[in-house]
């Protein structure tokens, strides 16, 4: 037999089939308006406690000196317990706690800078008006300090409160100004601003203390203490209170 050759079957190529296009979804017909769906409320999950942080290191606080904690005037008188009863002067009477009432002129030349100066320092500055105390701040400082000691010894009260009461008593509420009408000067009564009331009161108190020390056996410290105590009580022998009454009497006649 002759050798027979094996028959090799070749696969017939199959044409790729095209996918049929997907059928368009039918559009829903417009129906009646439906209410919005309410959001689903989920049950609250249990909170997982975070890991506890290690405790912080506690550092000791900085110690503040006792003098800064108290801040008493001259180391004796507490200024935080002082009460101002005159509402008009409350804004301008500076009662910030201070040990030594000396600002070094930091507020000079500033608008309403005097209201930032301690009221005790303004009394000290008012004492430097005459030739004996002109420019001598230490001498005036010691005189006011000694006068406060005399007041505390006689009244058994805070001398700063006595001083504030005296200022409230002698601060004028009316004064006279002059208006010109056709060359004729006419006096007219006007109200006094709160800042000027304080200025006039301090000036009259210090001027009265200095004048009463002339040709007198009393020292300037005793004269200042007497002036403050008399003015605080409303005694008409006080120079500052007499000046106030005279100023208001002239103003009342010029209304």
C-alpha positions in Angstrom: 0.0 0.0 0.0 1.1 3.3 -0.8 1.7 5.7 2.1 -1.4 7.9 2.7 -0.9 11.5 3.7 -2.8 12.8 6.8 -5.5 15.3 6.0 -5.2 18.5 8.0 -8.5 20.4 8.6 -8.2 24.1 8.5 -10.7 26.0 10.6 -13.1 28.2 8.7 -13.0 31.9 9.7 -16.0 33.1 11.6 -17.2 36.6 10.9 -17.5 38.8 14.1 -21.0 39.4 15.1 -22.1 43.0 15.7 -23.8 43.7 19.0 -27.3 45.0 18.6 -27.8 48.5 20.0 -29.4 48.6 23.4 -32.9 49.5 23.3 -33.7 53.0 24.6 -35.3 53.1 27.9 -38.9 54.2 27.7 -39.4 57.7 29.1 -41.7 58.0 32.0 -44.7 60.0 31.4 -44.9 63.1 33.5 -47.0 62.4 36.5 -48.2 64.4 39.4 -45.7 66.2 41.6 -44.3 63.9 44.3 -43.3 65.0 47.8 -39.5 65.2 48.4 -38.1 62.1 50.1 -37.3 62.6 53.8 -33.7 62.0 54.7 -33.1 58.8 56.4 -32.2 59.1 60.1 -29.6 56.8 61.2 -29.2 55.8 64.8 -26.4 57.5 66.6 -23.3 55.4 66.9 -21.7 54.9 70.3 -18.8 57.2 70.8 -15.5 55.6 71.3 -13.6 57.2 74.2 -10.3 58.6 73.0 -7.1 57.4 74.6 -6.3 59.4 77.7 -3.4 61.8 77.2 -0.7 61.8 79.8 -1.1 64.5 82.5 0.8 67.7 81.8 3.6 68.8 83.9 2.5 71.4 86.4 5.0 74.2 86.7 5.1 76.5 89.7 3.7 80.0 89.1 6.0 83.0 89.2 5.9 84.7 92.5 4.8 88.3 92.4 6.4 90.6 95.0 4.1 91.6 97.8 4.5 95.3 97.0 3.0 94.7 93.5 0.1 92.7 94.9 -1.0 95.4 97.3 0.1 98.6 95.4 -0.8 100.8 98.3 -0.2 104.5 98.0 3.0 105.4 99.9 2.9 101.7 101.1 0.0 102.5 103.5 -3.3 103.6 101.8 -5.4 101.3 99.7 -6.8 103.1 96.6 -9.1 100.3 95.5 -11.6 101.0 98.2 -12.1 104.7 97.3 -15.6 105.7 96.1 -16.5 108.7 93.9 -20.1 109.9 94.3 -20.0 112.6 91.7 -20.9 111.0 88.3 -19.4 113.9 86.4 -16.0 113.6 88.0 -15.9 109.8 88.0 -14.3 109.6 84.6 -11.5 112.2 85.3 -10.5 111.3 88.9 -7.8 108.7 88.3 -7.6 106.3 91.2 -5.5 103.6 89.7 -3.4 101.8 92.3 0.1 103.3 92.5 2.8 103.1 95.1 4.7 106.3 94.1 2.6 109.0 92.4 5.1 110.2 89.9 4.6 109.7 86.1 7.6 111.6 84.9 5.6 113.7 82.5 4.6 110.8 80.3 1.2 112.3 79.6 2.3 115.9 79.0 1.0 117.4 75.7 -1.6 114.6 75.1 -5.3 115.2 74.6 -6.9 114.8 78.0 -3.6 113.4 79.3 -4.4 114.8 82.7 -7.1 112.3 83.2 -4.4 109.5 83.1 -2.4 111.1 85.9 -3.1 110.0 89.4 -5.2 112.4 91.4 -2.6 112.4 94.2 0.1 113.4 91.7 -2.1 116.3 90.5 -2.3 117.6 94.1 1.5 117.3 94.3 1.9 119.2 91.0 -0.5 121.8 92.3 1.6 122.4 95.3 4.5 123.5 93.0 3.0 126.9 92.2 4.8 129.3 94.6 8.4 130.3 94.6 9.1 128.0 97.6 7.9 124.8 95.8 8.6 125.8 92.2 10.2 122.8 90.4 10.8 121.0 93.7 8.8 117.8 93.2 10.4 115.9 96.1 9.6 118.7 98.5 6.0 118.8 97.4 5.8 115.0 97.4 7.0 114.8 101.0 4.5 117.6 102.1 1.6 115.7 100.6 2.7 112.4 102.1 3.0 114.1 105.6 -0.4 115.8 105.2 -2.0 112.4 104.4 -0.4 111.0 107.6 -2.0 113.9 109.6 -5.4 113.2 108.1 -5.2 109.5 108.8 -4.2 110.2 112.4 -7.0 112.7 113.1 -9.9 111.1 111.2 -9.0 107.4 111.3 -10.1 107.2 107.7 -8.3 106.7 104.4 -6.9 110.2 103.5 -7.4 109.5 99.8 -11.2 109.2 100.4 -11.1 112.5 102.4 -9.3 114.2 99.5 -11.8 112.9 96.9 -14.7 114.1 99.1 -13.1 117.5 99.3 -12.7 117.7 95.5 -16.3 116.8 95.0 -17.4 119.5 97.5 -15.3 122.4 96.0 -15.8 121.6 92.3 -17.9 124.5 90.8 -20.8 123.8 88.5 -21.3 127.3 87.1 -19.0 130.1 86.2 -19.0 133.4 84.2 -17.8 134.1 80.7 -18.0 137.3 78.8 -19.8 137.9 75.5 -19.4 140.9 73.3 -22.4 142.6 71.7 -21.4 145.5 69.5 -18.3 146.3 71.5 -20.0 145.9 74.9 -18.8 143.1 77.1 -21.7 141.3 78.9 -21.1 138.6 81.6 -23.0 135.3 81.0 -23.4 132.3 83.2 -22.3 129.0 81.6 -22.0 125.4 82.8 -18.5 124.1 83.7 -17.2 120.9 82.0 -16.2 118.0 84.2 -12.5 118.3 83.3 -12.4 122.0 84.2 -14.3 121.4 87.4 -11.5 119.1 88.5 -8.8 121.5 87.4 -10.4 124.4 89.4 -11.0 122.3 92.5 -7.3 121.1 92.6 -6.1 124.6 92.0 -8.2 126.2 94.8 -7.3 123.5 97.3 -3.5 123.8 96.8 -3.6 127.6 96.6 -5.6 127.8 99.8 -3.1 125.5 101.6 -0.1 127.6 100.5 -1.8 130.9 101.3 -2.8 129.8 104.8 0.8 128.9 105.6 2.0 132.4 105.1 2.7 134.3 108.4 1.6 131.3 110.3 3.2 129.0 112.8 1.6 126.0 111.1 3.7 124.0 108.6 2.6 123.5 105.0 1.7 119.9 105.8 -0.7 120.9 108.5 -2.3 123.6 106.3 -2.9 121.2 103.5 -4.4 118.6 105.9 -6.7 121.2 107.4 -7.8 122.5 104.0 -8.7 119.0 102.8 -10.6 118.1 106.0 -12.5 121.4 106.1 -13.5 121.1 102.5 -14.6 117.5 102.9 -16.9 118.5 105.8 -18.3 121.4 103.9 -16.9 124.0 106.3 -17.1 127.5 104.9 -13.8 128.4 106.5 -12.1 126.4 103.7 -10.5 128.6 101.1 -11.5 126.4 98.2 -15.1 126.1 99.3 -15.4 129.9 99.7 -14.1 130.4 96.2 -16.6 127.9 94.8 -19.5 129.7 96.5 -18.3 133.1 95.3 -18.0 131.8 91.7 -21.5 130.3 91.7 -23.0 133.4 93.3 -21.6 135.6 90.6 -22.8 133.2 87.9 -26.3 133.1 89.3 -26.6 136.9 89.1 -25.4 136.8 85.4 -28.1 134.4 84.2 
